[in-house]
Amino acid sequence: MELSQLFEDLLSIKPIFVNREVLRPSYTPDYLPHRKEQINRMATILVAAIRGETPSNILIYGKSGTGKTAVAKYVGRELERTCEVRRNPCTVLYINCEVVDTQYRVLYHLAGHFDREIPSTGWPTDQVYAEFKNGIDTESRTVIIILDEVDKLVKKGDEILYNLSRINSELDNAKVSIIGISNDLKFIEFLDPRVRSSLGEEEIIFPPYDANQLRDILEQRANMAFRQGTLDPEVIPLCAAFAAQEHGDARRALDLLRVSAELAERSQSDIVKEEHVRWAQDKIELDRIVEVVRTLPTQSKLVLYSMVLLNRKGLTTGEVYKVYKDLCHKTDMAVLTQRRVTDLISELDMLGIVNAIVVSKGRYGRTKEISVSTPTEQTKSVLLEDYRLKSLGGIRLKSVSIPVTQTRLYE
């Protein structure tokens, strides 16, 4: 069959989706269920901009998927509309600090909104800041800067927050307010006290959604996303239940619903069923694991590969360390101490890639028993994508009954 005919055949299948984009995190709806309190609080603070006054800075906290970004964008959008009607200029700028993650790049993006021509690299940061400041001060207006994942920026220094939080004292015409969004409730403790006092004027906490609230959110989006009658009744409650287990993460619930429908479409089903949700749950979890494993440091990958080769439950740190040392020699990598490898195993445990528990051996004391909690073959494949580990692809362990002191590898 020719490729053109293949696409024609696929297009002839009646789609489940009307608009899948409404299920993506980037979409901001006109109504946000169960966030009225947070919306009202933010609007109460930012209304000062409509009056031509300087709004207080705001810090927003909450776990991932609790609606922080959606609410900030929603209120910012409505603020711009109202200010435009009242002819009181207001600009809301959004920056994701996980992507734009240095002081220079943040200032570069901010200045670019006000037609300041700045090279993407090469200038002193102070010069870029001066250009941004001059750019916004060309007229009387209010500028609201939303810094999402602001804790990622702070890890590389809080100088930019210090400058931005005090910029109003250097402006003649414009006014600036900052909205910082963070998943980390404690990040402000690491800020300079001067930054903390000027930045954290107002704080808004976003609690996790419960299963019923997630169901309402999913039903709202489903009405816009799908053709009528394409969802089995149990699909939305199941997606909500799975996401509620993940600390009330609405983003996870929306992803789960979208992927469920995509899997249903690919299997040429007219209806999204419970089985599609369970397939989607497994797929999303595997995708997450793959991404985490792929981005591990090389030494952590070697430790994990050692456990994959041993491939059994109840491994001891000593067994893992023995195989790890052989792998280091084969890849010309520096051998870490056993204590450091134990720390790496603990980090893998926190990431959910391995399961490490301390068990009592009676009079012989306590020991840590370790097992890989991810699919072995998929984990191995991802690890071998690293060019530094490719040479380990043909390695197998001799019989696991050999005492750990005699364990050797062969190709």
Backbone hydrogen bonds in HBPLUS format (Angstrom, degrees):
<---DONOR---> <-ACCEPTOR-->    atom                        ^
c    i                          cat <-CA-CA->   ^        H-A-AA   ^      H-
h    n   atom  resd res      DA  || num        DHA   H-A  angle D-A-AA Bond
n    s   type  num  typ     dist DA aas  dist angle  dist       angle   num
A0005-GLN N   A0002-GLU O   3.12 MM   3  5.38 119.9  2.50 101.2 115.2     1
A0006-LEU N   A0002-GLU O   2.98 MM   4  6.32 149.9  2.07 149.2 158.7     2
A0007-PHE N   A0003-LEU O   3.03 MM   4  6.38 159.3  2.08 155.2 158.5     3
A0008-GLU N   A0004-SER O   3.07 MM   4  6.31 153.6  2.14 140.0 147.8     4
A0009-ASP N   A0005-GLN O   2.85 MM   4  6.12 154.7  1.92 149.6 155.8     5
A0010-LEU N   A0006-LEU O   3.00 MM   4  6.28 155.0  2.06 147.3 154.3     6
A0011-LEU N   A0007-PHE O   2.86 MM   4  6.07 153.4  1.93 149.8 157.1     7
A0012-SER N   A0008-GLU O   3.10 MM   4  6.28 128.1  2.38 136.8 149.4     8
A0012-SER N   A0009-ASP O   3.23 MM   3  5.19 136.8  2.43  92.6 104.5     9
A0013-ILE N   A0010-LEU O   3.24 MM   3  5.60 155.8  2.30 105.9 112.8    10
A0227-ARG N   A0016-ILE O   2.98 MM 211  5.84 161.0  2.02 164.2 165.4    11
A0018-VAL N   A0225-ALA O   2.61 MM 207  5.24 171.1  1.62 141.1 142.0    12
A0019-ASN N   A0225-ALA O   3.13 MM 206  4.58 162.4  2.16 116.5 120.5    13
A0023-LEU N   A0020-ARG O   3.02 MM   3  5.68 164.3  2.05 119.3 124.3    14
A0024-ARG N   A0021-GLU O   3.10 MM   3  5.36 166.9  2.12 112.9 115.7    15
A0027-TYR N   A0024-ARG O   3.10 MM   3  5.77 164.4  2.13 120.9 125.6    16
A0039-ILE N   A0035-ARG O   2.94 MM   4  6.11 158.7  1.98 152.7 159.4    17
A0040-ASN N   A0036-LYS O   2.88 MM   4  6.00 167.0  1.89 154.7 158.0    18
A0041-ARG N   A0037-GLU O   3.00 MM   4  6.16 156.4  2.05 144.6 151.6    19
A0042-MET N   A0038-GLN O   3.02 MM   4  6.19 162.6  2.05 146.7 150.9    20
A0043-ALA N   A0039-ILE O   2.89 MM   4  6.08 163.7  1.92 152.9 158.0    21
A0044-THR N   A0040-ASN O   2.90 MM   4  6.01 154.3  1.97 146.6 153.3    22
A0045-ILE N   A0041-ARG O   3.27 MM   4  6.55 144.0  2.41 140.2 148.5    23
A0045-ILE N   A0042-MET O   3.16 MM   3  5.26 125.5  2.47  96.5 109.8    24
A0046-LEU N   A0042-MET O   2.95 MM   4  6.22 162.4  1.98 154.3 159.3    25
A0047-VAL N   A0043-ALA O   2.91 MM   4  5.79 130.1  2.16 148.0 156.4    26
A0049-ALA N   A0046-LEU O   2.94 MM   3  5.78 154.7  2.01 124.8 129.7    27
A0050-ILE N   A0047-VAL O   3.00 MM   3  5.38 131.1  2.25 107.3 119.3    28
A0051-ARG N   A0048-ALA O   3.11 MM   3  5.14 127.4  2.40  95.2 109.1    29
A0053-GLU N   A0048-ALA O   2.80 MM   5  4.99 155.7  1.86 156.7 148.4    30
A0052-GLY N   A0049-ALA O   3.08 MM   3  5.03 155.9  2.14  99.2 106.4    31
A0202-GLU N   A0057-ASN O   3.12 MM 145  6.24 130.0  2.39 142.0 156.1    32
A0058-ILE N   A0178-ILE O   2.86 MM 120  6.34 161.8  1.89 158.4 164.7    33
A0180-GLY N   A0058-ILE O   2.83 MM 122  6.26 159.7  1.87 162.7 163.8    34
A0059-LEU N   A0202-GLU O   2.80 MM 143  6.22 154.6  1.86 156.4 164.8    35
A0204-ILE N   A0059-LEU O   2.91 MM 145  6.36 155.2  1.97 158.0 163.9    36
A0060-ILE N   A0180-GLY O   2.71 MM 120  6.05 165.5  1.73 166.6 171.9    37
A0182-SER N   A0060-ILE O   2.96 MM 122  6.31 155.8  2.02 164.6 172.2    38
A0061-TYR N   A0204-ILE O   2.96 MM 143  6.34 161.7  2.00 158.8 164.3    39
A0206-PHE N   A0061-TYR O   2.80 MM 145  6.05 150.3  1.89 149.4 159.4    40
A0250-ALA N   A0065-GLY O   2.79 MM 185  4.80 161.7  1.82 135.8 131.8    41
A0071-VAL N   A0067-GLY O   2.96 MM   4  5.96 161.5  2.00 148.9 153.5    42
A0072-ALA N   A0068-LYS O   3.03 MM   4  6.25 164.9  2.05 151.2 155.7    43
A0073-LYS N   A0069-THR O   2.93 MM   4  6.10 165.1  1.95 155.8 159.6    44
A0074-TYR N   A0070-ALA O   2.89 MM   4  5.95 156.5  1.94 143.6 151.1    45
A0075-VAL N   A0071-VAL O   2.88 MM   4  6.02 175.0  1.88 158.2 158.9    46
A0076-GLY N   A0072-ALA O   2.93 MM   4  5.95 155.2  1.99 140.1 148.2    47
A0077-ARG N   A0073-LYS O   2.84 MM   4  5.98 153.1  1.91 146.9 153.6    48
A0078-GLU N   A0074-TYR O   3.07 MM   4  6.35 161.6  2.10 150.5 154.8    49
A0079-LEU N   A0075-VAL O   2.85 MM   4  6.02 149.6  1.94 146.9 156.1    50
A0080-GLU N   A0076-GLY O   3.03 MM   4  6.27 158.7  2.08 147.6 152.0    51
A0081-ARG N   A0077-ARG O   3.13 MM   4  6.42 158.6  2.18 146.0 151.6    52
A0082-THR N   A0078-GLU O   3.00 MM   4  6.21 165.4  2.02 150.7 154.0    53
A0083-CYS N   A0079-LEU O   2.93 MM   4  6.08 163.4  1.96 152.2 157.2    54
A0084-GLU N   A0080-GLU O   2.95 MM   4  6.08 148.7  2.05 144.1 152.6    55
A0085-VAL N   A0081-ARG O   3.06 MM   4  6.37 157.0  2.12 148.9 154.3    56
A0086-ARG N   A0082-THR O   3.05 MM   4  6.30 153.7  2.13 146.7 153.9    57
A0088-ASN N   A0083-CYS O   2.80 MM   5  4.98 173.0  1.81 150.2 152.0    58
A0087-ARG N   A0084-GLU O   3.08 MM   3  4.82 154.8  2.15  96.8 104.0    59
A0142-THR N   A0089-PRO O   3.06 MM  53  6.43 157.6  2.11 139.1 145.1    60
A0091-THR N   A0142-THR O   2.88 MM  51  6.36 157.4  1.93 159.8 167.1    61
A0144-ILE N   A0091-THR O   2.81 MM  53  6.20 161.6  1.84 156.3 162.8    62
A0093-LEU N   A0144-ILE O   2.79 MM  51  6.15 164.5  1.82 169.2 174.7    63
A0146-ILE N   A0093-LEU O   2.70 MM  53  5.97 176.1  1.71 176.5 176.7    64
A0095-ILE N   A0146-ILE O   2.89 MM  51  6.13 154.9  1.95 165.1 172.2    65
A0148-ASP N   A0095-ILE O   2.88 MM  53  6.10 152.0  1.96 159.9 166.5    66
A0099-VAL N   A0096-ASN O   3.05 MM   3  5.65 147.7  2.15 113.7 121.9    67
A0100-VAL N   A0096-ASN O   2.85 MM   4  6.00 169.8  1.86 163.3 160.6    68
A0097-CYS N   A0148-ASP O   2.84 MM  51  5.79 162.4  1.87 150.2 153.2    69
A0106-VAL N   A0102-THR O   3.01 MM   4  6.23 159.3  2.05 154.8 160.6    70
A0107-LEU N   A0103-GLN O   3.06 MM   4  6.25 171.1  2.07 153.6 155.7    71
A0108-TYR N   A0104-TYR O   2.81 MM   4  5.97 152.1  1.88 149.3 158.5    72
A0109-HIS N   A0105-ARG O   2.97 MM   4  6.13 159.8  2.01 146.6 150.4    73
A0110-LEU N   A0106-VAL O   2.95 MM   4  6.20 160.7  1.99 151.0 157.0    74
A0111-ALA N   A0107-LEU O   2.86 MM   4  5.94 168.0  1.87 150.8 154.3    75
A0112-GLY N   A0108-TYR O   3.05 MM   4  6.13 145.7  2.17 138.5 147.9    76
A0113-HIS N   A0110-LEU O   3.18 MM   3  5.57 143.6  2.32 106.0 115.2    77
A0114-PHE N   A0111-ALA O   2.96 MM   3  5.46 153.5  2.03 112.1 120.5    78
A0116-ARG N   A0111-ALA O   3.31 MM   5  5.51 158.0  2.36 137.9 138.4    79
A0115-ASP N   A0112-GLY O   3.34 MM   3  5.22 148.7  2.44 110.9 106.4    80
A0127-GLN N   A0124-PRO O   2.99 MM   3  5.35 126.9  2.28 105.5 118.8    81
A0128-VAL N   A0124-PRO O   3.23 MM   4  6.67 153.2  2.31 151.1 158.5    82
A0129-TYR N   A0125-THR O   2.94 MM   4  6.19 160.5  1.98 153.0 158.5    83
A0130-ALA N   A0126-ASP O   2.97 MM   4  6.18 152.7  2.04 141.2 148.5    84
A0131-GLU N   A0127-GLN O   3.02 MM   4  6.31 151.3  2.10 143.8 151.0    85
A0132-PHE N   A0128-VAL O   2.99 MM   4  6.30 160.8  2.03 152.3 157.1    86
A0133-LYS N   A0129-TYR O   2.92 MM   4  6.13 164.3  1.94 152.0 156.6    87
A0134-ASN N   A0130-ALA O   2.92 MM   4  6.11 160.1  1.96 147.8 153.0    88
A0135-GLY N   A0131-GLU O   2.87 MM   4  6.00 147.8  1.98 143.4 153.0    89
A0136-ILE N   A0132-PHE O   3.09 MM   4  6.41 157.4  2.14 157.9 160.7    90
A0137-ASP N   A0133-LYS O   3.22 MM   4  6.24 139.4  2.39 139.6 150.3    91
A0175-LYS N   A0141-ARG O   2.84 MM  34  6.30 140.8  1.99 154.5 165.1    92
A0143-VAL N   A0175-LYS O   2.76 MM  32  6.14 159.3  1.81 160.6 167.6    93
A0177-SER N   A0143-VAL O   2.94 MM  34  6.36 155.0  2.00 158.6 161.7    94
A0145-ILE N   A0177-SER O   2.86 MM  32  6.26 165.3  1.88 164.5 168.1    95
A0179-ILE N   A0145-ILE O   2.83 MM  34  6.05 165.9  1.85 152.5 151.8    96
A0147-LEU N   A0179-ILE O   2.79 MM  32  6.12 162.3  1.83 159.3 165.2    97
A0181-ILE N   A0147-LEU O   3.00 MM  34  6.16 164.4  2.03 149.6 146.0    98
A0149-GLU N   A0181-ILE O   2.95 MM  32  5.54 112.2  2.42 122.2 139.9    99
A0152-LYS N   A0149-GLU O   2.97 MM   3  5.76 149.7  2.06 122.2 129.3   100
A0150-VAL N   A0181-ILE O   2.97 MM  31  5.86 150.8  2.06 156.2 162.1   101
A0153-LEU N   A0150-VAL O   3.04 MM   3  5.27 128.7  2.31 102.1 115.1   102
A0154-VAL N   A0150-VAL O   3.07 MM   4  6.42 154.2  2.13 149.8 157.5   103
A0155-LYS N   A0151-ASP O   3.18 MM   4  6.34 142.8  2.33 141.9 149.1   104
A0156-LYS N   A0153-LEU O   3.07 MM   3  5.65 155.7  2.13 112.8 120.1   105
A0157-GLY N   A0154-VAL O   2.89 MM   3  4.95 162.8  1.92 113.8 115.3   106
A0162-TYR N   A0158-ASP O   3.02 MM   4  6.30 151.2  2.11 148.3 156.9   107
A0163-ASN N   A0159-GLU O   2.91 MM   4  6.25 159.6  1.95 154.1 158.7   108
A0164-LEU N   A0160-ILE O   2.86 MM   4  6.03 171.8  1.87 153.5 156.0   109
A0165-SER N   A0161-LEU O   2.90 MM   4  5.78 155.6  1.96 140.2 147.3   110
A0166-ARG N   A0163-ASN O   3.22 MM   3  5.36 145.5  2.34  99.5 109.5   111
A0167-ILE N   A0164-LEU O   3.40 MM   3  5.01 167.1  2.42  97.4 101.0   112
A0169-SER N   A0166-ARG O   3.31 MM   3  6.12 154.2  2.38 119.9 124.6   113
A0170-GLU N   A0167-ILE O   2.85 MM   3  5.40 158.1  1.90 117.8 125.3   114
A0171-LEU N   A0168-ASN O   3.34 MM   3  5.21 164.8  2.37 100.8 105.3   115
A0187-PHE N   A0184-ASP O   3.42 MM   3  5.59 168.6  2.44 107.7 110.9   116
A0189-GLU N   A0186-LYS O   2.97 MM   3  5.61 151.0  2.06 117.7 126.0   117
A0190-PHE N   A0187-PHE O   3.02 MM   3  5.69 158.8  2.07 117.7 123.7   118
A0191-LEU N   A0188-ILE O   3.14 MM   3  5.27 164.7  2.16 107.4 111.8   119
A0195-VAL N   A0192-ASP O   2.87 MM   3  5.27 120.8  2.23 110.9 125.9   120
A0196-ARG N   A0192-ASP O   2.92 MM   4  6.20 162.5  1.95 158.7 164.6   121
A0197-SER N   A0193-PRO O   3.01 MM   4  6.15 155.8  2.07 145.1 150.0   122
A0198-SER N   A0194-ARG O   3.25 MM   4  6.40 152.4  2.33 139.3 146.0   123
A0199-LEU N   A0195-VAL O   2.79 MM   4  5.75 153.5  1.86 156.0 163.1   124
A0200-GLY N   A0196-ARG O   3.08 MM   4  5.64 157.7  2.13 134.9 141.8   125
A0209-TYR N   A0248-GLY O   3.41 MM  39  4.45 163.4  2.44 122.0 117.7   126
A0214-LEU N   A0210-ASP O   2.96 MM   4  6.23 159.7  2.00 157.3 163.7   127
A0215-ARG N   A0211-ALA O   2.98 MM   4  6.17 147.2  2.09 140.7 149.6   128
A0216-ASP N   A0212-ASN O   3.14 MM   4  6.48 151.4  2.22 143.0 149.5   129
A0217-ILE N   A0213-GLN O   3.07 MM   4  6.42 157.8  2.12 149.2 154.9   130
A0218-LEU N   A0214-LEU O   2.90 MM   4  6.14 162.6  1.93 152.9 157.4   131
A0219-GLU N   A0215-ARG O   2.90 MM   4  6.08 157.3  1.95 149.1 155.4   132
A0220-GLN N   A0216-ASP O   3.02 MM   4  6.21 155.2  2.08 146.3 152.6   133
A0221-ARG N   A0217-ILE O   3.11 MM   4  6.41 163.9  2.14 150.6 154.1   134
A0222-ALA N   A0218-LEU O   2.74 MM   4  5.81 156.6  1.79 149.6 157.4   135
A0223-ASN N   A0219-GLU O   3.14 MM   4  6.20 150.8  2.23 142.6 147.6   136
A0224-MET N   A0221-ARG O   2.99 MM   3  5.30 135.4  2.19 104.2 116.5   137
A0225-ALA N   A0221-ARG O   2.84 MM   4  6.00 139.9  2.00 146.8 159.9   138
A0226-PHE N   A0222-ALA O   3.08 MM   4  5.72 168.4  2.09 150.6 149.4   139
A0272-VAL N   A0230-THR O   2.72 MM  42  6.08 167.3  1.74 161.6 161.3   140
A0232-ASP N   A0272-VAL O   2.98 MM  40  6.04 162.5  2.01 166.6 167.0   141
A0235-VAL N   A0232-ASP O   3.10 MM   3  5.62 165.2  2.12 121.5 126.2   142
A0238-LEU N   A0234-GLU O   3.11 MM   4  6.09 152.4  2.19 142.3 150.1   143
A0239-CYS N   A0235-VAL O   2.96 MM   4  6.22 162.1  1.99 156.0 160.9   144
A0240-ALA N   A0236-ILE O   2.93 MM   4  6.10 162.8  1.96 155.7 160.5   145
A0241-ALA N   A0237-PRO O   2.89 MM   4  6.07 151.6  1.97 142.5 150.4   146
A0242-PHE N   A0238-LEU O   2.96 MM   4  6.20 164.6  1.99 154.4 157.4   147
A0243-ALA N   A0239-CYS O   3.05 MM   4  6.23 163.8  2.08 148.6 153.1   148
A0244-ALA N   A0240-ALA O   2.87 MM   4  5.97 146.1  1.98 143.7 153.4   149
A0245-GLN N   A0241-ALA O   3.29 MM   4  6.53 141.8  2.44 141.3 149.3   150
A0245-GLN N   A0242-PHE O   3.25 MM   3  5.40 131.6  2.50  97.1 109.0   151
A0246-GLU N   A0243-ALA O   2.89 MM   3  4.96 136.1  2.09  97.7 111.1   152
A0253-ALA N   A0249-ASP O   3.13 MM   4  6.48 153.3  2.20 143.3 150.9   153
A0254-LEU N   A0250-ALA O   2.93 MM   4  6.18 159.9  1.97 153.6 157.5   154
A0255-ASP N   A0251-ARG O   2.96 MM   4  6.16 160.8  2.00 148.2 153.7   155
A0256-LEU N   A0252-ARG O   2.90 MM   4  6.04 156.9  1.96 147.2 153.8   156
A0257-LEU N   A0253-ALA O   3.03 MM   4  6.28 155.4  2.09 145.9 152.0   157
A0258-ARG N   A0254-LEU O   2.94 MM   4  6.14 163.6  1.97 150.7 155.3   158
A0259-VAL N   A0255-ASP O   2.86 MM   4  6.00 173.1  1.86 156.7 158.7   159
A0260-SER N   A0256-LEU O   2.97 MM   4  5.98 152.9  2.04 140.2 148.2   160
A0261-ALA N   A0257-LEU O   3.14 MM   4  6.36 157.4  2.19 145.2 150.1   161
A0262-GLU N   A0258-ARG O   2.94 MM   4  6.25 152.1  2.02 148.1 156.8   162
A0263-LEU N   A0259-VAL O   2.89 MM   4  6.10 156.9  1.95 151.5 156.7   163
A0264-ALA N   A0260-SER O   3.01 MM   4  6.25 148.7  2.11 141.1 150.2   164
A0265-GLU N   A0261-ALA O   2.92 MM   4  6.18 157.4  1.97 147.9 153.5   165
A0266-ARG N   A0262-GLU O   2.98 MM   4  6.22 159.7  2.02 146.6 152.0   166
A0267-SER N   A0263-LEU O   3.05 MM   4  6.22 142.3  2.19 140.0 149.5   167
A0269-SER N   A0264-ALA O   2.88 MM   5  5.18 169.6  1.89 158.4 154.9   168
A0268-GLN N   A0265-GLU O   2.88 MM   3  4.88 154.8  1.94 107.2 112.1   169
A0276-HIS N   A0273-LYS O   3.00 MM   3  5.37 129.6  2.27 105.0 117.9   170
A0277-VAL N   A0273-LYS O   3.32 MM   4  6.81 147.2  2.44 145.5 154.4   171
A0277-VAL N   A0274-GLU O   3.07 MM   3  5.15 120.7  2.43  97.3 112.1   172
A0278-ARG N   A0274-GLU O   3.11 MM   4  6.50 155.7  2.17 152.5 158.7   173
A0279-TRP N   A0275-GLU O   2.98 MM   4  6.23 152.1  2.06 143.8 151.6   174
A0280-ALA N   A0276-HIS O   2.87 MM   4  6.03 156.8  1.92 143.6 150.6   175
A0281-GLN N   A0277-VAL O   2.86 MM   4  6.11 152.8  1.93 147.1 154.5   176
A0282-ASP N   A0278-ARG O   3.18 MM   4  6.38 161.0  2.21 143.2 147.1   177
A0283-LYS N   A0279-TRP O   2.89 MM   4  6.15 157.0  1.95 149.8 157.0   178
A0284-ILE N   A0280-ALA O   2.82 MM   4  5.98 170.5  1.83 159.0 160.4   179
A0285-GLU N   A0281-GLN O   3.07 MM   4  6.14 161.4  2.11 144.7 150.2   180
A0286-LEU N   A0282-ASP O   2.93 MM   4  6.07 156.9  1.99 144.7 151.3   181
A0287-ASP N   A0283-LYS O   2.82 MM   4  6.03 158.9  1.86 150.6 156.9   182
A0288-ARG N   A0284-ILE O   2.92 MM   4  6.13 153.7  1.99 146.1 153.0   183
A0289-ILE N   A0285-GLU O   3.00 MM   4  6.26 159.2  2.04 146.8 152.2   184
A0290-VAL N   A0286-LEU O   2.85 MM   4  6.06 165.4  1.87 154.9 158.9   185
A0291-GLU N   A0287-ASP O   3.04 MM   4  6.23 158.8  2.09 145.8 150.8   186
A0292-VAL N   A0288-ARG O   2.98 MM   4  6.23 158.7  2.02 149.5 155.5   187
A0293-VAL N   A0289-ILE O   2.85 MM   4  6.06 171.1  1.86 161.5 163.3   188
A0294-ARG N   A0290-VAL O   2.90 MM   4  5.98 157.5  1.95 145.8 152.7   189
A0295-THR N   A0291-GLU O   3.21 MM   4  6.34 141.2  2.37 140.6 148.6   190
A0296-LEU N   A0293-VAL O   3.26 MM   3  5.36 168.9  2.27 109.2 111.6   191
A0301-LYS N   A0297-PRO O   3.01 MM   4  6.34 149.5  2.11 150.6 160.3   192
A0301-LYS N   A0298-THR O   3.07 MM   3  4.97 116.3  2.50  91.9 107.9   193
A0302-LEU N   A0298-THR O   2.97 MM   4  6.33 150.6  2.05 150.8 158.5   194
A0303-VAL N   A0299-GLN O   3.07 MM   4  6.36 155.4  2.13 146.0 152.3   195
A0304-LEU N   A0300-SER O   2.92 MM   4  6.14 161.6  1.96 147.8 153.0   196
A0305-TYR N   A0301-LYS O   2.79 MM   4  5.96 153.9  1.85 146.3 154.2   197
A0306-SER N   A0302-LEU O   2.99 MM   4  6.15 145.0  2.12 140.4 149.0   198
A0307-MET N   A0303-VAL O   3.29 MM   4  6.68 150.2  2.39 143.3 149.9   199
A0308-VAL N   A0304-LEU O   2.95 MM   4  6.29 150.4  2.04 147.4 156.5   200
A0309-LEU N   A0305-TYR O   2.94 MM   4  6.16 154.3  2.01 147.4 153.1   201
A0310-LEU N   A0306-SER O   3.10 MM   4  6.37 154.4  2.17 142.2 149.1   202
A0311-ASN N   A0307-MET O   2.83 MM   4  6.00 153.9  1.90 145.9 153.6   203
A0315-LEU N   A0370-ILE O   2.85 MM  55  4.77 151.4  1.93 152.4 143.3   204
A0370-ILE N   A0315-LEU O   2.72 MM  55  4.77 153.0  1.79 132.5 141.8   205
A0320-VAL N   A0316-THR O   3.12 MM   4  6.44 168.6  2.13 156.5 159.0   206
A0321-TYR N   A0317-THR O   2.82 MM   4  5.95 159.2  1.86 150.7 157.1   207
A0322-LYS N   A0318-GLY O   3.02 MM   4  6.18 151.6  2.11 143.8 150.4   208
A0323-VAL N   A0319-GLU O   3.28 MM   4  6.62 165.6  2.30 154.1 155.6   209
A0324-TYR N   A0320-VAL O   2.86 MM   4  6.00 160.5  1.90 151.8 158.5   210
A0325-LYS N   A0321-TYR O   2.94 MM   4  6.12 155.3  2.00 149.0 153.3   211
A0326-ASP N   A0322-LYS O   3.39 MM   4  6.73 156.3  2.45 142.0 147.3   212
A0327-LEU N   A0323-VAL O   2.99 MM   4  6.32 155.4  2.05 153.0 160.4   213
A0328-CYS N   A0324-TYR O   2.93 MM   4  6.23 152.5  2.01 150.5 158.1   214
A0329-HIS N   A0325-LYS O   3.11 MM   4  6.41 156.7  2.17 148.3 153.4   215
A0330-LYS N   A0326-ASP O   3.08 MM   4  6.35 152.4  2.16 144.9 152.4   216
A0331-THR N   A0327-LEU O   3.03 MM   4  6.23 136.1  2.23 143.8 155.0   217
A0331-THR N   A0328-CYS O   3.25 MM   3  5.21 131.7  2.50  93.7 106.2   218
A0332-ASP N   A0328-CYS O   2.87 MM   4  5.75 104.5  2.46 140.2 156.9   219
A0333-MET N   A0328-CYS O   2.88 MM   5  4.72 156.1  1.93 140.5 143.0   220
A0332-ASP N   A0329-HIS O   3.46 MM   3  5.09 161.3  2.50  93.8  99.1   221
A0341-VAL N   A0337-THR O   3.02 MM   4  6.38 156.0  2.08 151.3 158.4   222
A0342-THR N   A0338-GLN O   2.92 MM   4  6.14 149.7  2.01 144.7 152.8   223
A0343-ASP N   A0339-ARG O   3.11 MM   4  6.47 146.7  2.23 139.8 148.3   224
A0344-LEU N   A0340-ARG O   2.98 MM   4  6.38 150.1  2.08 144.9 153.2   225
A0345-ILE N   A0341-VAL O   2.90 MM   4  6.22 150.4  1.99 148.4 156.4   226
A0346-SER N   A0342-THR O   3.05 MM   4  6.35 150.6  2.14 142.9 150.7   227
A0347-GLU N   A0343-ASP O   2.99 MM   4  6.35 147.1  2.10 144.6 153.7   228
A0348-LEU N   A0344-LEU O   2.96 MM   4  6.27 153.9  2.02 146.7 153.5   229
A0349-ASP N   A0345-ILE O   2.91 MM   4  6.15 143.6  2.05 142.1 152.8   230
A0350-MET N   A0346-SER O   2.99 MM   4  6.31 150.6  2.08 143.8 150.8   231
A0351-LEU N   A0347-GLU O   3.09 MM   4  6.38 141.9  2.24 141.5 151.6   232
A0353-ILE N   A0348-LEU O   3.06 MM   5  5.48 146.3  2.17 167.1 161.9   233
A0354-VAL N   A0348-LEU O   3.44 MM   6  5.75 159.3  2.48 113.1 113.7   234
A0352-GLY N   A0349-ASP O   3.04 MM   3  5.12 151.7  2.12 101.5 110.5   235
A0373-SER N   A0353-ILE O   2.93 MM  20  5.54 153.1  2.00 132.4 139.4   236
A0355-ASN N   A0371-SER O   2.76 MM  16  5.34 165.0  1.78 164.7 169.9   237
A0371-SER N   A0355-ASN O   3.02 MM  16  5.34 140.6  2.17 136.5 148.5   238
A0357-ILE N   A0369-GLU O   2.99 MM  12  5.46 161.3  2.03 154.3 155.2   239
A0369-GLU N   A0357-ILE O   2.77 MM  12  5.46 161.8  1.80 169.1 164.3   240
A0359-VAL N   A0367-THR O   2.77 MM   8  5.58 165.2  1.79 173.5 172.7   241
A0367-THR N   A0359-VAL O   2.93 MM   8  5.58 159.3  1.97 159.2 165.5   242
A0361-LYS N   A0365-GLY O   2.58 MM   4  5.22 156.0  1.63 159.8 168.0   243
A0364-TYR N   A0361-LYS O   3.12 MM   3  5.21 159.5  2.17 124.4 121.9   244
A0365-GLY N   A0362-GLY O   3.10 MM   3  5.67 160.0  2.14 118.8 120.7   245
A0379-THR N   A0375-PRO O   2.97 MM   4  6.06 161.6  2.00 156.5 162.5   246
A0380-LYS N   A0376-THR O   2.90 MM   4  6.07 160.9  1.94 151.9 157.4   247
A0381-SER N   A0377-GLU O   2.97 MM   4  6.18 158.6  2.02 147.9 153.4   248
A0382-VAL N   A0378-GLN O   3.06 MM   4  6.29 160.7  2.09 150.6 154.9   249
A0383-LEU N   A0379-THR O   3.01 MM   4  6.23 161.7  2.04 151.5 156.7   250
A0384-LEU N   A0380-LYS O   3.01 MM   4  6.21 154.9  2.08 149.9 156.3   251
A0385-GLU N   A0382-VAL O   3.12 MM   3  5.28 154.5  2.19 103.1 111.0   252
A0386-ASP N   A0383-LEU O   3.19 MM   3  5.90 158.0  2.24 115.4 120.8   253
A0389-LEU N   A0386-ASP O   2.86 MM   3  5.46 156.4  1.91 119.8 127.4   254
A0392-LEU N   A0389-LEU O   2.89 MM   3  5.55 162.8  1.92 123.0 128.9   255
A0393-GLY N   A0390-LYS O   3.13 MM   3  5.67 167.1  2.14 122.5 123.9   256
A0395-ILE N   A0392-LEU O   3.14 MM   3  5.44 164.0  2.17 114.9 119.8   257
A0396-ARG N   A0410-TYR O   3.14 MM  14  6.01 166.7  2.16 174.9 179.1   258
A0410-TYR N   A0396-ARG O   3.40 MM  14  6.01 159.7  2.44 161.2 167.1   259
A0402-ILE N   A0399-SER O   3.12 MM   3  5.92 171.2  2.12 121.8 124.6   260
A0406-GLN N   A0403-PRO O   2.81 MM   3  5.48 155.4  1.87 120.4 128.3   261
A0407-THR N   A0404-VAL O   3.29 MM   3  5.04 160.3  2.33  97.7 103.6   262
